[in-house]
Amino acid sequence: MADEKRHAILSASGAHRWINCPPSVKLCENLPSGTSVYAEEGTLAHEICELKVRKTFLEPMTAKAYNTKLNKLKKHELFHNEMLGYTDVYLEYIQKLAHSYETAPVIAVEKKVEFGEFVEDGYGTADCIMVYGDTLTIVDFKYGKGVPVSAEHNPQMMLYGIGAYNAFSFLYDIKKIKIAIVQPRIADGISEFEMSVEDLFKWANEVVKPAAELAYKGEGQFKAGEHCRFCGVRATCRERARKNLEADFYDMKLPPLLTDEEVGEALKKAQDLAKWAEHLKEYALAESLKGKTIPGWKAVNGRSVRVFKDTEAAIKKIIDCGINEELLYERKMYTLAQIEKIIGAKDFNSMVGDLIEKTPGKPTLVLESDKRERITNVVTAEADFKGDEE
């Protein structure tokens, strides 16, 4: 049982946090574990992905057998038709990769991989592993749409890479590890990264192993950063508070106006502060509702909203009083995305694909690391000249 608990705390999915902040593991050790609707939704989508890949590459099955298994998954309360399209993106990526090789690659799905030589009891489950020639590829499916996940130096996937290498290297002369993350619900949802086996194991020895040893002992330095997002004590961590409240940016001796470089740095700090403030509010509200007192704050009921106790009875009574029923309802067309969901992505595209245009979204400010192309309102001389010609 102790080993299971250790694995649960020092998981591959949490590696970004415990590698950067080893002592956070002990702080989170006794917190209640739980799941969310989003996690359950992701699990369901993963099961559909697994079924599709197994049917295509590993377990030939009749249409009837496949549909029986798929229909069972479709009965889940969290299933929606969009899942079929999103999981197709994952399958199509794997098909394209497999067909890029001269002969059929070795493929494994939902395979347990172990990396215990670096993280005690360390193991995980890789969505899809593909081996061809001297390259081992791990393809991971992410269903989330809130936070883009990059494959570049992704510690979870790199740990899976070690485990996959351990599983296949006795049969194949693997020299390169390729990581691919398919996240179809976001723009540019495919991220790829490749590294040598030598560099992967160098990282494991120099970074992972020392961090894991510190984490088990509850030692090491606390460090605040982007990895705090999924930490169980993100709201009350003193190190995060210290980082967010430090005043090294502000100095009255500096010029009265900020430089562009200072604006950029201030925005980064403000971003972290805003996230921290939300986490503090969530924590304080939860504690207040438990009966605790957060000095200077209290929980209250939000704005009251009037609702019918029995909508059907209320509408009937209004109509009986002589009000035209048509006045009580608004006729409104569904959005493009909603119509696509009703019809199904493939049929929708064949019907009206040529009548759809994608307009630019409203300009928004993001970190420079974002994949999207930089835009500007500055008119170039060439564009201005074309405008004059017209």
Buried (B, 14 or more C-beta within 10 A) or exposed (E): EEEEEBBEBBBBEBBBBBBBBBBBBBBBEEEEEEEEEEEEBBEBBBBBBBBBBBBBBEEEBEEEEBEEBBEEBBEBEEBEEBBBBBBBBBBEBBBEBBEEEEEEBEBBBBBEBBBEBBBBBBBBEBBBBBBBBEBBBBBBBBBBBEEBBBBEEBBBBBBBBBBBBBBBBEEBEBEBBBBBBBBBBBEEBBBBBEBEBEEBBEBBEEBBBBBBBBBBEEEBEBBBBEBBEEBBBBBBBEBBBEBBEEEEEEEEEEEEEEEEEEEEEBEEBEEBBEBBEEBBEEBBBEBBEEEEEEEEEEBEEEEEEEEEEEEEEEBEEBEEEEEEEEEEEEEEEEEEEEEBBEBBBEEBBEEEEEEEEEEEEEEEEEEEEEEEEEEEEEEEEEEEEEEEEE
